[in-house]
Amino acid sequence: MIRFGPGATARFAPEDNEHPEYTSIVKGSPTSEVSGPSVGGPYERVAALPARVADIIESTASGIRRRSLGPIELASRVIALLIAVTAMALTVTVLVAAGLVRLLDVYLFPGKVWASYVLTGGLFTLVGVLAHFKASSLSARSNISTDRHAS
């Protein structure tokens, strides 16, 4: 489609409406019909050429936009979701640690809050050491597999 001005579209069609594709123009719409003399043969294809070229340019530009901005949009969504999940996980971790200290202080070690801190700290240290060993073993496996492929 060729646009002339805001929202207006020009269509090239013969006056006597020989072609059914031009009968769908609704009167009173922002579409203005530009018609020429009723001619046949290659002149009809030449008259439709600007509209076809504009459609090709528009589809090419939208394809380029989709291919270039699609991965960027996906990456930005993933980053935003990771930030949100990290913030929620950090909040839950802090609340669980505070609740655990409070629970241990009230029920298990009444009046001895230092024991609650030691037990909670030991628990978090144990979880951290286990995560470190698991990460280092995964890293060693990936280095071994890449060394095999490099040889």
PyRosetta script that sets phi, psi and omega in degrees:
from pyrosetta import init, pose_from_sequence

init()
pose = pose_from_sequence("MIRFGPGATARFAPEDNEHPEYTSIVKGSPTSEVSGPSVGGPYERVAALPARVADIIESTASGIRRRSLGPIELASRVIALLIAVTAMALTVTVLVAAGLVRLLDVYLFPGKVWASYVLTGGLFTLVGVLAHFKASSLSARSNISTDRHAS")
pose.set_psi(1, 145.3)
pose.set_omega(1, 175.6)
pose.set_phi(2, -106.7)
pose.set_psi(2, 131.2)
pose.set_omega(2, -178.6)
pose.set_phi(3, -108.5)
pose.set_psi(3, 129.9)
pose.set_omega(3, 174.6)
pose.set_phi(4, -116.5)
pose.set_psi(4, 104.3)
pose.set_omega(4, 179.9)
pose.set_phi(5, 83.6)
pose.set_psi(5, -179.7)
pose.set_omega(5, -175.7)
pose.set_phi(6, -72.4)
pose.set_psi(6, 112.8)
pose.set_omega(6, 173.1)
pose.set_phi(7, 82.6)
pose.set_psi(7, -7.5)
pose.set_omega(7, -178.0)
pose.set_phi(8, -86.7)
pose.set_psi(8, 144.2)
pose.set_omega(8, -179.2)
pose.set_phi(9, -130.1)
pose.set_psi(9, 136.0)
pose.set_omega(9, 178.9)
pose.set_phi(10, -103.8)
pose.set_psi(10, 136.7)
pose.set_omega(10, 175.4)
pose.set_phi(11, -125.6)
pose.set_psi(11, 141.7)
pose.set_omega(11, -179.3)
pose.set_phi(12, -103.1)
pose.set_psi(12, 119.3)
pose.set_omega(12, -178.0)
pose.set_phi(13, -148.8)
pose.set_psi(13, 152.3)
pose.set_omega(13, 174.0)
pose.set_phi(14, -68.7)
pose.set_psi(14, 156.1)
pose.set_omega(14, -176.1)
pose.set_phi(15, -68.0)
pose.set_psi(15, -33.8)
pose.set_omega(15, -173.8)
pose.set_phi(16, -87.6)
pose.set_psi(16, 10.7)
pose.set_omega(16, 176.2)
pose.set_phi(17, 52.1)
pose.set_psi(17, 54.0)
pose.set_omega(17, 177.5)
pose.set_phi(18, -70.2)
pose.set_psi(18, -24.8)
pose.set_omega(18, -174.7)
pose.set_phi(19, -104.8)
pose.set_psi(19, 129.0)
pose.set_omega(19, -177.4)
pose.set_phi(20, -68.9)
pose.set_psi(20, -20.9)
pose.set_omega(20, -179.1)
pose.set_phi(21, -68.3)
pose.set_psi(21, -16.4)
pose.set_omega(21, 179.8)
pose.set_phi(22, -95.4)
pose.set_psi(22, 0.1)
pose.set_omega(22, -179.7)
pose.set_phi(23, -83.0)
pose.set_psi(23, -5.6)
pose.set_omega(23, -177.8)
pose.set_phi(24, -89.0)
pose.set_psi(24, 8.4)
pose.set_omega(24, 179.5)
pose.set_phi(25, -75.4)
pose.set_psi(25, 121.9)
pose.set_omega(25, -177.1)
pose.set_phi(26, -89.2)
pose.set_psi(26, 130.1)
pose.set_omega(26, 179.0)
pose.set_phi(27, -72.6)
pose.set_psi(27, 141.0)
pose.set_omega(27, -179.5)
pose.set_phi(28, 89.1)
pose.set_psi(28, -3.1)
pose.set_omega(28, 177.7)
pose.set_phi(29, -83.8)
pose.set_psi(29, 166.5)
pose.set_omega(29, 179.3)
pose.set_phi(30, -69.4)
pose.set_psi(30, 4.7)
pose.set_omega(30, -180.0)
pose.set_phi(31, -86.6)
pose.set_psi(31, 127.0)
pose.set_omega(31, 176.5)
pose.set_phi(32, -108.7)
pose.set_psi(32, 133.0)
pose.set_omega(32, -176.3)
pose.set_phi(33, -94.4)
pose.set_psi(33, 127.2)
pose.set_omega(33, 175.9)
pose.set_phi(34, -107.5)
pose.set_psi(34, 117.7)
pose.set_omega(34, -176.8)
pose.set_phi(35, -122.2)
pose.set_psi(35, 154.9)
pose.set_omega(35, 179.7)
pose.set_phi(36, -125.0)
pose.set_psi(36, -173.8)
pose.set_omega(36, 179.3)
pose.set_phi(37, -66.1)
pose.set_psi(37, 152.7)
pose.set_omega(37, -179.1)
pose.set_phi(38, -74.3)
pose.set_psi(38, 105.2)
pose.set_omega(38, 179.6)
pose.set_phi(39, -127.1)
pose.set_psi(39, 153.8)
pose.set_omega(39, -179.0)
pose.set_phi(40, -115.5)
pose.set_psi(40, 177.4)
pose.set_omega(40, 173.6)
pose.set_phi(41, 78.1)
pose.set_psi(41, -142.8)
pose.set_omega(41, -174.2)
pose.set_phi(42, -68.8)
pose.set_psi(42, -16.1)
pose.set_omega(42, -179.1)
pose.set_phi(43, -67.8)
pose.set_psi(43, -30.5)
pose.set_omega(43, 177.2)
pose.set_phi(44, -66.6)
pose.set_psi(44, -41.2)
pose.set_omega(44, 178.6)
pose.set_phi(45, -66.3)
pose.set_psi(45, -36.3)
pose.set_omega(45, 178.0)
pose.set_phi(46, -67.9)
pose.set_psi(46, -37.9)
pose.set_omega(46, 179.1)
pose.set_phi(47, -67.5)
pose.set_psi(47, -31.6)
pose.set_omega(47, -180.0)
pose.set_phi(48, -87.3)
pose.set_psi(48, -5.6)
pose.set_omega(48, -176.8)
pose.set_phi(49, -60.3)
pose.set_psi(49, -46.4)
pose.set_omega(49, 179.5)
pose.set_phi(50, -59.5)
pose.set_psi(50, -38.8)
pose.set_omega(50, 178.6)
pose.set_phi(51, -66.1)
pose.set_psi(51, -41.7)
pose.set_omega(51, 178.6)
pose.set_phi(52, -65.7)
pose.set_psi(52, -41.0)
pose.set_omega(52, 178.8)
pose.set_phi(53, -63.7)
pose.set_psi(53, -42.5)
pose.set_omega(53, 178.7)
pose.set_phi(54, -63.4)
pose.set_psi(54, -39.5)
pose.set_omega(54, 177.4)
pose.set_phi(55, -65.0)
pose.set_psi(55, -40.7)
pose.set_omega(55, 178.4)
pose.set_phi(56, -64.1)
pose.set_psi(56, -44.1)
pose.set_omega(56, 179.4)
pose.set_phi(57, -63.7)
pose.set_psi(57, -43.1)
pose.set_omega(57, -179.6)
pose.set_phi(58, -64.4)
pose.set_psi(58, -44.1)
pose.set_omega(58, -179.8)
pose.set_phi(59, -67.4)
pose.set_psi(59, -36.7)
pose.set_omega(59, 177.5)
pose.set_phi(60, -65.8)
pose.set_psi(60, -44.3)
pose.set_omega(60, 180.0)
pose.set_phi(61, -64.8)
pose.set_psi(61, -40.9)
pose.set_omega(61, 179.1)
pose.set_phi(62, -68.3)
pose.set_psi(62, -35.0)
pose.set_omega(62, 176.5)
pose.set_phi(63, -66.0)
pose.set_psi(63, -41.6)
pose.set_omega(63, 177.4)
pose.set_phi(64, -64.6)
pose.set_psi(64, -43.2)
pose.set_omega(64, 179.3)
pose.set_phi(65, -61.9)
pose.set_psi(65, -43.5)
pose.set_omega(65, -178.7)
pose.set_phi(66, -65.5)
pose.set_psi(66, -40.6)
pose.set_omega(66, -178.4)
pose.set_phi(67, -73.7)
pose.set_psi(67, -30.6)
pose.set_omega(67, -177.7)
pose.set_phi(68, -88.4)
pose.set_psi(68, -38.4)
pose.set_omega(68, -177.1)
pose.set_phi(69, -90.7)
pose.set_psi(69, -17.3)
pose.set_omega(69, 179.8)
pose.set_phi(70, -59.7)
pose.set_psi(70, -52.8)
pose.set_omega(70, 178.5)
pose.set_phi(71, -64.5)
pose.set_psi(71, -34.7)
pose.set_omega(71, 178.7)
pose.set_phi(72, -66.7)
pose.set_psi(72, -41.2)
pose.set_omega(72, 178.6)
pose.set_phi(73, -64.8)
pose.set_psi(73, -41.3)
pose.set_omega(73, 177.9)
pose.set_phi(74, -63.3)
pose.set_psi(74, -44.0)
pose.set_omega(74, 179.5)
pose.set_phi(75, -63.2)
pose.set_psi(75, -40.3)
pose.set_omega(75, 179.6)
pose.set_phi(76, -67.1)
pose.set_psi(76, -35.9)
pose.set_omega(76, 176.3)
pose.set_phi(77, -65.9)
pose.set_psi(77, -42.3)
pose.set_omega(77, -180.0)
pose.set_phi(78, -63.7)
pose.set_psi(78, -43.3)
pose.set_omega(78, 179.6)
pose.set_phi(79, -63.2)
pose.set_psi(79, -42.9)
pose.set_omega(79, 179.4)
pose.set_phi(80, -63.5)
pose.set_psi(80, -41.7)
pose.set_omega(80, 178.2)
pose.set_phi(81, -66.9)
pose.set_psi(81, -38.4)
pose.set_omega(81, 177.8)
pose.set_phi(82, -64.3)
pose.set_psi(82, -39.7)
pose.set_omega(82, 177.5)
pose.set_phi(83, -63.6)
pose.set_psi(83, -43.3)
pose.set_omega(83, 179.8)
pose.set_phi(84, -64.8)
pose.set_psi(84, -44.3)
pose.set_omega(84, 179.8)
pose.set_phi(85, -65.3)
pose.set_psi(85, -39.9)
pose.set_omega(85, 178.5)
pose.set_phi(86, -64.2)
pose.set_psi(86, -42.3)
pose.set_omega(86, 178.5)
pose.set_phi(87, -63.5)
pose.set_psi(87, -41.7)
pose.set_omega(87, 178.7)
pose.set_phi(88, -66.6)
pose.set_psi(88, -41.9)
pose.set_omega(88, -179.8)
pose.set_phi(89, -64.5)
pose.set_psi(89, -40.3)
pose.set_omega(89, 178.0)
pose.set_phi(90, -64.5)
pose.set_psi(90, -41.6)
pose.set_omega(90, 178.5)
pose.set_phi(91, -63.3)
pose.set_psi(91, -45.2)
pose.set_omega(91, 179.8)
pose.set_phi(92, -63.9)
pose.set_psi(92, -40.4)
pose.set_omega(92, 179.6)
pose.set_phi(93, -62.3)
pose.set_psi(93, -44.5)
pose.set_omega(93, 179.1)
pose.set_phi(94, -64.2)
pose.set_psi(94, -43.3)
pose.set_omega(94, -179.9)
pose.set_phi(95, -66.0)
pose.set_psi(95, -39.0)
pose.set_omega(95, 178.0)
pose.set_phi(96, -66.4)
pose.set_psi(96, -41.8)
pose.set_omega(96, 179.1)
pose.set_phi(97, -63.9)
pose.set_psi(97, -44.4)
pose.set_omega(97, 179.4)
pose.set_phi(98, -65.0)
pose.set_psi(98, -41.4)
pose.set_omega(98, 178.0)
pose.set_phi(99, -65.9)
pose.set_psi(99, -37.4)
pose.set_omega(99, 178.7)
pose.set_phi(100, -66.3)
pose.set_psi(100, -43.2)
pose.set_omega(100, 177.5)
pose.set_phi(101, -62.2)
pose.set_psi(101, -44.0)
pose.set_omega(101, 179.8)
pose.set_phi(102, -63.9)
pose.set_psi(102, -44.2)
pose.set_omega(102, 179.8)
pose.set_phi(103, -62.5)
pose.set_psi(103, -45.9)
pose.set_omega(103, 179.4)
pose.set_phi(104, -65.8)
pose.set_psi(104, -38.3)
pose.set_omega(104, -179.3)
pose.set_phi(105, -66.6)
pose.set_psi(105, -37.8)
pose.set_omega(105, -176.0)
pose.set_phi(106, -82.0)
pose.set_psi(106, -44.4)
pose.set_omega(106, -170.7)
pose.set_phi(107, -101.1)
pose.set_psi(107, -38.7)
pose.set_omega(107, -173.9)
pose.set_phi(108, -94.3)
pose.set_psi(108, -45.5)
pose.set_omega(108, -179.2)
pose.set_phi(109, -123.7)
pose.set_psi(109, 73.9)
pose.set_omega(109, -177.6)
pose.set_phi(110, -65.6)
pose.set_psi(110, 126.8)
pose.set_omega(110, 178.2)
pose.set_phi(111, 82.8)
pose.set_psi(111, -5.5)
pose.set_omega(111, -179.0)
pose.set_phi(112, -120.2)
pose.set_psi(112, 78.7)
pose.set_omega(112, -176.4)
pose.set_phi(113, -68.8)
pose.set_psi(113, -26.1)
pose.set_omega(113, 179.8)
pose.set_phi(114, -61.9)
pose.set_psi(114, -34.4)
pose.set_omega(114, 178.9)
pose.set_phi(115, -67.4)
pose.set_psi(115, -36.8)
pose.set_omega(115, 176.8)
pose.set_phi(116, -64.4)
pose.set_psi(116, -41.5)
pose.set_omega(116, 178.0)
pose.set_phi(117, -64.2)
pose.set_psi(117, -41.2)
pose.set_omega(117, -179.8)
pose.set_phi(118, -64.0)
pose.set_psi(118, -45.7)
pose.set_omega(118, -178.9)
pose.set_phi(119, -65.5)
pose.set_psi(119, -43.1)
pose.set_omega(119, 178.8)
pose.set_phi(120, -66.6)
pose.set_psi(120, -42.3)
pose.set_omega(120, 177.3)
pose.set_phi(121, -63.1)
pose.set_psi(121, -41.2)
pose.set_omega(121, 176.9)
pose.set_phi(122, -62.9)
pose.set_psi(122, -39.7)
pose.set_omega(122, 178.6)
pose.set_phi(123, -63.4)
pose.set_psi(123, -45.9)
pose.set_omega(123, 178.8)
pose.set_phi(124, -66.8)
pose.set_psi(124, -35.3)
pose.set_omega(124, 177.1)
pose.set_phi(125, -65.0)
pose.set_psi(125, -42.7)
pose.set_omega(125, 178.5)
pose.set_phi(126, -62.2)
pose.set_psi(126, -43.3)
pose.set_omega(126, 178.1)
pose.set_phi(127, -63.1)
pose.set_psi(127, -41.3)
pose.set_omega(127, 178.9)
pose.set_phi(128, -64.9)
pose.set_psi(128, -41.3)
pose.set_omega(128, 178.7)
pose.set_phi(129, -65.1)
pose.set_psi(129, -43.0)
pose.set_omega(129, 178.1)
pose.set_phi(130, -62.7)
pose.set_psi(130, -41.8)
pose.set_omega(130, 177.9)
pose.set_phi(131, -64.4)
pose.set_psi(131, -38.1)
pose.set_omega(131, 178.8)
pose.set_phi(132, -64.5)
pose.set_psi(132, -44.8)
pose.set_omega(132, 179.7)
pose.set_phi(133, -65.4)
pose.set_psi(133, -38.7)
pose.set_omega(133, 178.5)
pose.set_phi(134, -65.6)
pose.set_psi(134, -42.2)
pose.set_omega(134, 179.8)
pose.set_phi(135, -66.3)
pose.set_psi(135, -39.9)
pose.set_omega(135, -179.8)
pose.set_phi(136, -69.7)
pose.set_psi(136, -34.3)
pose.set_omega(136, 177.5)
pose.set_phi(137, -70.0)
pose.set_psi(137, -36.1)
pose.set_omega(137, 175.9)
pose.set_phi(138, -67.1)
pose.set_psi(138, -37.3)
pose.set_omega(138, 178.6)
pose.set_phi(139, -66.7)
pose.set_psi(139, -40.0)
pose.set_omega(139, 179.0)
pose.set_phi(140, -65.4)
pose.set_psi(140, -38.6)
pose.set_omega(140, 178.1)
pose.set_phi(141, -65.0)
pose.set_psi(141, -41.1)
pose.set_omega(141, -178.6)
pose.set_phi(142, -70.2)
pose.set_psi(142, -33.1)
pose.set_omega(142, 176.7)
pose.set_phi(143, -68.1)
pose.set_psi(143, -38.5)
pose.set_omega(143, 178.5)
pose.set_phi(144, -65.5)
pose.set_psi(144, -42.5)
pose.set_omega(144, -178.0)
pose.set_phi(145, -69.3)
pose.set_psi(145, -34.1)
pose.set_omega(145, 177.7)
pose.set_phi(146, -74.2)
pose.set_psi(146, -30.5)
pose.set_omega(146, 176.7)
pose.set_phi(147, -66.2)
pose.set_psi(147, -35.1)
pose.set_omega(147, 179.3)
pose.set_phi(148, -66.6)
pose.set_psi(148, -40.1)
pose.set_omega(148, -178.3)
pose.set_phi(149, -74.3)
pose.set_psi(149, -24.8)
pose.set_omega(149, -178.9)
pose.set_phi(150, -74.6)
pose.set_psi(150, -28.7)
pose.set_omega(150, -177.0)
pose.set_phi(151, -75.3)
pose.dump_pdb("model.pdb")
